[in-house]
Amino acid sequence: MSQRTPSPRPAPGSAARPLTAGGDLREIDAVAQRYERREAVAQALAASETLDRYSLLRPDVWQTVQERQRVMLQMLAARGWFDLASRRLVEVGCGAGGNLLEFLRMGFVPQHLTGLELLRPRYAQARQVLPQQLRLHLGDAQRAPIAEESIDLVFQATVFSSLLDDAYQQQLADTMWRWVKPGGAVLWYDFTVDNPRNPDVRGVPLARVRALFPGARVEARRVTLAPPIARGICRLHPSLYRLFNSLPLLRTHMLVWLGKPAN
């Protein structure tokens, strides 16, 4: 969730590093345009509502975030990943840094975290709120200076649903997979169904996730009550979120652990 603050100048030693050479530039440009349109819509909605639609003060939002956090922590604990301070993590499409702040609260340390962001305003917001020891890179994730098999966990949240080019999706998935150490994983959070009101996104079903990462060992959990339903019922009472979310068919997102076999 982004904060609407002026873009600060990068601090000394943390200047933005554009990574736009390479990859499918047409799809990269298209992604940037889609997010700009989405931001314009969000700003228009914010102007008409008392509280930002994505604010953690909203009961539908904080319950969605807490549910995702619980399942992520369960996945980490189930694999004996109790040494999070020693684990290296990269987030593709880190936005304004909200997810990376969550990982810091879980026990990861700044010097082992890296965020990749395509859009300069979001990069600037992330740089403002995240520790300076945490590395951020601006531009196409495929050009990020990350060594093969050097990362324990590569995380993406609602990035692939904004990539409408199948070939580019596969290129990015292959890049992410190369970064992962044997015994590590890609951690995936995205929605599975199309949004008929938004032609700039498309759902990514589990079958497609498996096809993107054919060598992965897959554990998938269905999470997140459909946001329009969540917003509506939480206006009546926040406790209704848990009741409606108990019906799997009303959950629109998947949290997927894509493990790379150890050598």
Summary of the structure (lengths in Angstrom):
residues: 263
radius of gyration: 17.9
end to end distance: 37.6
largest distance: 54.4
contacts: 783
relative contact order: 0.16
helix: 44%
strand: 20%
